[in-house]
Amino acid sequence: MITFPGIVGPRSSIAPSVGPPGEAEVLSLNPQRQHRILQATGWEKLFPGTLNLAVDEKWVHQLLLCMPKIRERGEDVKYPMGYAHIPLLRVGYLYYGGRLKKGNKTVSVLIRRACDPLRTRLEAFSEEKLRVSLELSDGELVVCEVDE
């Protein structure tokens, strides 16, 4: 297991008119993604969004030493009109099983990194809204644990 800190970042879907769509919109276009995540995790449901995490660049690279639960090819991912190039630029995505912790609370997550990643950005998927269940706000520190 690797353990590293992450800082909760702003949601990309706050102002979709000025940037790429958030995961909730992308997930609705890619039902196969939800199916694969539920199958890989055994979760009963998937919260339709992710928690953005700012991490040191070395942790983004360190994840490559872990075994992903899911590998997703960029050409298999649909994005809304005007943003279809994004998954192709990212080449694809790797999903790792793990947990997020804040204080005495722990939640099971899938941590995602792009194959051609943003240098200091990871995203966490979960069954529940992580901002609520871990009582998180932008700028707060969480502990990320990823299974090797």
Stockholm file with secondary structure:
# STOCKHOLM 1.0

chainA/1-148         MITFPGIVGPRSSIAPSVGPPGEAEVLSLNPQRQHRILQATGWEKLFPGTLNLAVDEKWVHQLLLCMPKIRERGEDVKYPMGYAHIPLLRVGYLYYGGRLKKGNKTVSVLIRRACDPLRTRLEAFSEEKLRVSLELSDGELVVCEVDE
#=GR chainA/1-148 SS CEEEEEEECCCTTSSGGGSCCCHHHHHHHCHHHHHHHHHHHCCSCCCSSCEEEECCHHHHHHGGGSCCSEEEEGGGCCCCTTCTHHHHHTCEEEEEEEEEEETTEEEEEEEEEESSCCTTEEEEECSSCHHHHTTCCTTCEEEEEECC
#=GC SS_cons         CEEEEEEECCCTTSSGGGSCCCHHHHHHHCHHHHHHHHHHHCCSCCCSSCEEEECCHHHHHHGGGSCCSEEEEGGGCCCCTTCTHHHHHTCEEEEEEEEEEETTEEEEEEEEEESSCCTTEEEEECSSCHHHHTTCCTTCEEEEEECC
//
